[in-house]
Amino acid sequence: MATEPADHALGRSRGEWTTELHLACEQGGKPLSMLLTAGHGGDSP
């Protein structure tokens, strides 16, 4: 199986491709920053 480059936000969970979205927000809920990372095998139990 081919591996994805480190700068791609793709991972595998139960055989499917997944991503995770991490948000840092202010108290009012306005997004301050976003980070997209690869999903992990345990994301979909």
Buried (B, 14 or more C-beta within 10 A) or exposed (E): EEEEEEEEBBBBBEEEEBBBEEEEEEEEEEEEEEEEEBBEEEBEE
